[in-house]
């Protein structure tokens, strides 16, 4: 490959793209592609010129022609899938990603994108199959493990999600998002397992000084499940202060306050917690609020 000519054409294409001179940019990317027809960079640059010009249909038309001319171009199918997914055309995007995988089965990113499209379309079982297929090639890939965990969770299998997050934490012990998700799922679904609960608390202890509301909420809810209501209240209050518009956080705080004997504050938090869309625990929030209303009314009448 004439490396200087190829690199120069790419550099010129990128330069004109940065200047939003799209036609000039496309000419240079076309020259780079002519020099190295198998290289993915010119194709990526060409698609970028259309996207930057807010012309997705133009990009799709370009890719359609590319695929017609070169039906075995996995990269062209991949970008087609990306663009279609961005338009919400999930079935067509899935078809494009599947074709990418057929043509280039060692490329892991298309599996990730196909799994995400399947999850978005509510096809959790198929997403699990896709992630597992990819993990056979790369068992420790964190993105694939994270996708698999989410597929288990949204598919109503918290046990599978917890096990997958546990594996992800083994691979990346300091990945705090994975630790949080693992611990939160245990707090919601597996808290009766005292060994799991203790392990989740041990991992989540790193969140004590955090200013991340999600992390603080998880830590507080774990302490609630442990029966440590005063400690739970302290962390949950911090979470609500940081993110007051999350009804699930208010549900957690309301429950901790109720168990701490602070009925009026619990009633106020739970009242706000039940005013929003469904989330795990909403029914318990409503039932507890009704009990509090009855108790407060009895106390007032007495």
C-alpha positions as a printed Julia matrix, in Angstrom:
302×3 Matrix{Float64}:
   0.0     0.0    0.0
   1.4     3.44  -0.87
   1.28    4.52   2.77
   2.09    8.17   2.18
  -0.6     8.64  -0.43
  -3.19    6.83   1.7
  -2.31    8.72   4.89
  -2.27   12.04   3.06
  -5.71   11.45   1.56
  -7.12   10.5    4.96
  -5.57   13.56   6.58
  -7.04   15.82   3.9
 -10.44   14.19   4.27
 -10.38   14.73   8.03
  -9.22   18.32   7.6
 -11.99   19.25   5.2
 -14.52   17.43   7.38
 -13.45   19.57  10.36
 -14.03   22.64   8.16
 -17.46   21.25   7.18
 -16.43   21.24   3.52
 -18.2    17.96   2.97
 -17.83   17.56  -0.78
 -14.09   18.2   -0.61
 -13.85   15.79   2.3
 -15.68   13.06   0.38
 -13.36   13.45  -2.59
 -10.33   12.84  -0.42
 -11.88    9.9    1.39
 -12.78    8.44  -2.02
  -9.13    8.79  -3.06
  -8.02    7.03   0.12
 -10.49    4.25  -0.58
  -9.2     3.87  -4.13
  -5.67    3.45  -2.8
  -6.7     0.93  -0.1
 -10.12   -0.56  -0.97
 -10.13   -2.91   2.06
  -9.26   -0.28   4.68
 -12.16    0.72   6.96
 -11.0     4.29   7.65
 -12.11    5.89   4.36
 -15.55    4.31   4.68
 -15.88    5.57   8.23
 -14.81    9.04   7.12
 -17.26    9.05   4.24
 -20.16    8.13   6.52
 -19.04   10.82   8.97
 -19.37   13.5    6.26
 -23.04   12.66   5.79
 -23.77   12.43   9.5
 -22.05   15.77  10.14
 -24.19   17.28   7.39
 -27.31   15.85   9.1
 -27.95   13.69   6.06
 -28.5    10.2    7.41
 -30.45    9.19   4.32
 -27.48   10.2    2.2
 -25.23    8.06   4.37
 -27.59    5.1    4.02
 -27.72    5.55   0.26
 -23.92    5.65   0.13
 -23.71    2.46   2.2
 -26.35    0.75   0.05
 -24.24    1.43  -3.03
 -21.11    0.27  -1.21
 -22.81   -2.99  -0.23
 -24.07   -3.51  -3.77
 -20.54   -3.04  -5.1
 -18.91   -5.06  -2.32
 -21.42   -7.45  -0.68
 -18.8    -8.84   1.7
 -17.98   -5.47   3.33
 -18.68   -6.13   7.01
 -17.83   -2.54   7.95
 -20.45   -1.16   5.58
 -23.09   -3.41   7.12
 -21.95   -2.33  10.6
 -22.37    1.38   9.86
 -25.72    0.67   8.24
 -26.78   -1.0   11.49
 -25.55    1.94  13.54
 -27.48    4.46  11.45
 -30.67    2.41  11.42
 -30.48    1.87  15.17
 -30.17    5.63  15.6
 -33.39    6.01  13.62
 -35.15    3.49  15.84
 -35.42    0.94  13.02
 -34.48   -1.91  15.28
 -35.38   -4.87  13.09
 -33.47   -3.52  10.1
 -30.54   -2.58  12.33
 -30.5    -6.09  13.78
 -30.41   -7.56  10.29
 -27.42   -5.38   9.4
 -25.55   -6.32  12.57
 -26.25  -10.02  12.0
 -24.8    -9.72   8.52
 -21.75   -7.98   9.97
 -21.27  -10.89  12.38
 -21.7   -13.43   9.59
 -19.01  -11.73   7.54
 -16.66  -10.98  10.42
 -17.47  -13.31  13.35
 -14.3   -12.41  15.28
 -15.31   -8.73  15.55
 -16.92   -8.31  19.0
 -18.44   -4.83  18.73
 -21.24   -5.92  16.37
 -22.33   -8.49  18.95
 -22.55   -5.71  21.54
 -24.58   -3.51  19.22
 -26.88   -6.36  18.19
 -27.45   -7.24  21.84
 -28.31   -3.61  22.63
 -30.78   -3.45  19.72
 -32.42   -6.68  20.83
 -32.74   -5.39  24.4
 -34.25   -2.15  23.14
 -36.8    -4.21  21.23
 -37.66   -6.36  24.25
 -35.98   -9.51  22.92
 -34.05  -10.38  26.06
 -33.73  -14.11  25.41
 -32.18  -13.55  21.99
 -29.9   -10.86  23.41
 -28.67  -13.34  26.02
 -27.93  -15.85  23.26
 -25.96  -13.23  21.27
 -23.91  -12.1   24.27
 -23.12  -15.69  25.24
 -22.03  -16.48  21.69
 -19.62  -13.54  21.76
 -18.34  -14.43  25.23
 -17.23  -17.8   23.91
 -14.6   -15.85  21.98
 -13.74  -13.4   24.75
 -14.95  -14.64  28.17
 -13.57  -11.64  30.07
 -14.85   -8.85  27.83
 -16.41   -6.29  30.23
 -18.8    -4.77  27.68
 -20.2    -8.18  26.77
 -20.54   -9.17  30.43
 -22.31   -5.91  31.21
 -24.68   -6.41  28.29
 -25.42   -9.97  29.38
 -26.13   -8.83  32.93
 -28.58   -6.19  31.69
 -30.27   -8.76  29.43
 -30.79  -11.06  32.42
 -32.1    -8.19  34.54
 -34.55   -6.77  32.01
 -35.63  -10.3   31.18
 -36.72  -10.83  34.78
 -33.78  -12.97  35.87
 -32.07  -11.08  38.71
 -30.2   -14.23  39.77
 -28.57  -14.44  36.34
 -27.81  -10.73  36.42
 -26.19  -10.95  39.86
 -24.04  -13.91  38.8
 -22.93  -12.08  35.64
 -22.08   -8.89  37.53
 -20.11  -11.01  40.01
 -18.06  -12.3   37.08
 -17.61   -8.78  35.73
 -16.33   -7.62  39.13
 -13.83  -10.49  39.11
 -12.57   -9.21  35.75
 -12.57   -5.52  36.76
 -12.54   -5.29  40.59
 -12.61   -1.48  40.63
 -15.43   -0.96  38.14
 -17.76    0.99  40.41
 -20.78    0.93  38.09
 -20.66   -2.88  38.09
 -20.23   -2.95  41.87
 -23.2    -0.63  42.28
 -25.43   -2.66  39.96
 -24.43   -5.93  41.61
 -25.08   -4.55  45.09
 -28.35   -2.84  44.11
 -29.73   -6.06  42.64
 -28.85   -7.95  45.79
 -30.53   -5.26  47.88
 -33.66   -5.56  45.74
 -33.86   -9.27  45.0
 -31.45  -11.4   47.04
 -31.19   -9.64  50.42
 -32.46  -12.68  52.3
 -29.19  -14.41  51.44
 -27.12  -13.09  54.32
 -23.83  -14.12  52.74
 -24.62  -12.25  49.52
 -25.88   -9.24  51.46
 -22.7    -9.11  53.53
 -20.58   -9.35  50.38
 -22.55   -6.55  48.71
 -22.1    -4.34  51.78
 -18.39   -5.06  51.83
 -18.04   -4.03  48.19
 -20.32   -0.99  48.5
 -18.49    0.36  51.55
 -16.29    2.29  49.12
 -19.31    4.53  48.44
 -19.41    5.98  51.96
 -17.71    9.24  50.92
 -19.19    9.3   47.42
 -21.13   12.21  45.94
 -22.86    9.87  43.46
 -26.54    9.64  44.37
 -26.99    6.17  42.87
 -24.08    4.78  44.85
 -25.29    6.34  48.1
 -28.81    5.03  47.53
 -27.48    1.52  46.98
 -25.37    1.67  50.13
 -28.27    3.03  52.16
 -30.67    0.39  50.86
 -28.21   -2.36  51.72
 -28.03   -1.08  55.3
 -31.83   -1.0   55.36
 -31.93   -4.64  54.31
 -29.4    -5.35  57.05
 -31.77   -3.81  59.59
 -29.49   -0.83  60.27
 -32.14    1.82  59.77
 -30.39    4.84  61.27
 -27.29    4.25  59.12
 -29.51    3.64  56.12
 -31.36    6.9   56.68
 -28.11    8.89  56.74
 -26.97    7.61  53.34
 -30.43    7.78  51.79
 -30.89   11.38  52.9
 -27.67   12.27  51.11
 -28.86   10.48  47.97
 -32.18   12.39  47.96
 -30.38   15.68  48.58
 -28.2    15.06  45.53
 -31.03   13.85  43.29
 -34.41   14.91  44.6
 -36.37   13.94  41.49
 -35.79   10.18  41.79
 -38.96    8.68  43.31
 -37.25    5.37  44.07
 -34.74    7.19  46.27
 -37.63    8.76  48.19
 -39.27    5.35  48.52
 -36.07    3.96  50.05
 -35.72    6.94  52.4
 -39.39    6.76  53.37
 -39.07    3.1   54.27
 -35.97    3.73  56.38
 -37.67    6.63  58.16
 -40.75    4.51  58.8
 -38.68    1.75  60.36
 -36.86    4.36  62.44
 -40.19    5.53  63.88
 -40.24    8.89  62.05
 -43.8     8.51  60.79
 -44.46   12.07  59.63
 -41.23   12.32  57.64
 -41.8     8.86  56.22
 -45.31    9.85  55.14
 -43.96   12.95  53.37
 -41.28   11.01  51.49
 -43.57    8.15  50.48
 -46.26   10.59  49.33
 -43.79   11.99  46.83
 -42.48    8.53  45.97
 -45.85    7.26  44.71
 -46.52   10.2   42.4
 -44.35    8.93  39.54
 -44.07    6.15  36.98
 -43.57    2.51  38.01
 -40.27    1.39  39.51
 -39.25   -1.61  41.63
 -40.86   -1.16  45.05
 -43.68    1.16  44.03
 -46.37   -1.19  45.32
 -44.6    -1.5   48.69
 -44.34    2.3   48.82
 -48.09    2.61  48.25
 -48.98   -0.05  50.8
 -46.71    1.46  53.44
 -48.12    4.91  52.77
 -51.65    3.65  53.32
 -50.61    2.03  56.6
 -48.97    5.27  57.71
 -52.05    7.29  56.84
 -54.19    4.98  58.92
 -51.78    5.08  61.87
 -51.44    8.85  61.73
 -55.23    9.22  61.51
 -55.73    6.87  64.49
 -53.18    8.79  66.51
 -54.88   12.1   65.67
 -58.34   10.82  66.6
 -57.02    9.27  69.8
